[in-house]
Amino acid sequence: MSTQNTQTIIYQIAPNDWVTEKLLIAATGLKPGTILRARKESWFVGREYKHITLDGEPKPNGECLYHLPTINRWIGNMPDPDVDL
């Protein structure tokens, strides 16, 4: 009977400044509906997000990339709720 030693390797990857919606959700905990509302009401194209396409011609319904450092500042500047959670 042979015993095998196994080793687990864990990779820690730091996200790029510009991330997909899926990674934005994972990194911030924001929900898809919150992201959509923020895009419509608070965020600016080119600052918090940008539309990307392979042909270089951004389309309003194309995939978006989100600027994680700017969105983290936006979250940090949100007022604290008045209620105890």
C-alpha positions as CSV (number, residue, x, y, z in Angstrom):
1,M,0.0,0.0,0.0
2,S,1.4,3.3,-1.1
3,T,0.6,6.7,0.4
4,Q,0.7,9.7,-1.9
5,N,1.5,13.2,-0.8
6,T,-0.6,15.7,-2.5
7,Q,0.0,19.4,-2.6
8,T,-2.6,22.1,-3.2
9,I,-1.5,25.2,-5.0
10,I,-3.6,28.3,-4.6
11,Y,-3.3,31.2,-7.0
12,Q,-4.3,34.6,-5.9
13,I,-5.1,36.8,-8.9
14,A,-5.5,40.6,-8.6
15,P,-8.1,41.9,-11.0
16,N,-7.3,44.4,-13.7
17,D,-8.6,48.0,-13.3
18,W,-11.2,47.3,-16.0
19,V,-13.3,44.2,-15.2
20,T,-16.4,42.4,-16.6
21,E,-19.7,42.6,-14.9
22,K,-19.3,39.1,-13.5
23,L,-16.0,40.0,-11.8
24,L,-17.5,43.4,-10.6
25,I,-20.2,41.4,-8.9
26,A,-17.7,39.0,-7.3
27,A,-15.4,41.8,-6.2
28,T,-18.0,44.3,-4.8
29,G,-21.1,42.3,-4.0
30,L,-23.2,44.6,-6.2
31,K,-26.2,42.9,-7.8
32,P,-26.9,43.1,-11.6
33,G,-29.9,45.4,-11.0
34,T,-27.9,47.8,-8.9
35,I,-25.2,47.9,-11.6
36,L,-27.8,48.7,-14.3
37,R,-29.4,51.4,-12.1
38,A,-26.0,52.9,-11.4
39,R,-25.2,53.0,-15.1
40,K,-28.5,54.8,-15.8
41,E,-28.5,57.2,-12.9
42,S,-25.0,57.7,-11.4
43,W,-22.1,56.4,-13.5
44,F,-20.6,58.0,-16.6
45,V,-19.4,56.3,-19.8
46,G,-15.6,56.4,-19.9
47,R,-15.3,56.9,-16.1
48,E,-17.1,54.1,-14.3
49,Y,-17.8,51.9,-17.4
50,K,-17.3,51.6,-21.1
51,H,-18.9,49.6,-23.9
52,I,-16.5,47.3,-25.7
53,T,-16.7,45.5,-29.0
54,L,-14.2,43.6,-31.1
55,D,-14.6,46.0,-34.1
56,G,-13.8,49.0,-32.0
57,E,-17.2,50.6,-32.5
58,P,-18.9,50.7,-29.1
59,K,-22.6,49.9,-29.1
60,P,-25.1,50.8,-26.3
61,N,-26.2,47.1,-26.1
62,G,-22.6,45.8,-26.2
63,E,-20.7,44.2,-23.3
64,C,-19.4,46.7,-20.7
65,L,-16.2,46.8,-18.8
66,Y,-16.2,48.5,-15.4
67,H,-13.5,50.6,-13.7
68,L,-13.1,48.8,-10.4
69,P,-11.1,51.5,-8.6
70,T,-13.6,54.3,-9.5
71,I,-16.5,52.1,-8.5
72,N,-14.9,51.2,-5.2
73,R,-14.5,54.9,-4.5
74,W,-18.2,55.5,-5.4
75,I,-19.2,52.7,-3.0
76,G,-16.9,54.2,-0.3
77,N,-18.5,57.6,-0.7
78,M,-22.0,56.2,-0.2
79,P,-23.6,57.5,3.0
80,D,-24.0,55.0,5.8
81,P,-27.6,53.8,6.4
82,D,-29.4,55.5,9.3
83,V,-30.6,52.2,10.7
84,D,-28.7,49.6,12.6
85,L,-28.3,46.5,10.6
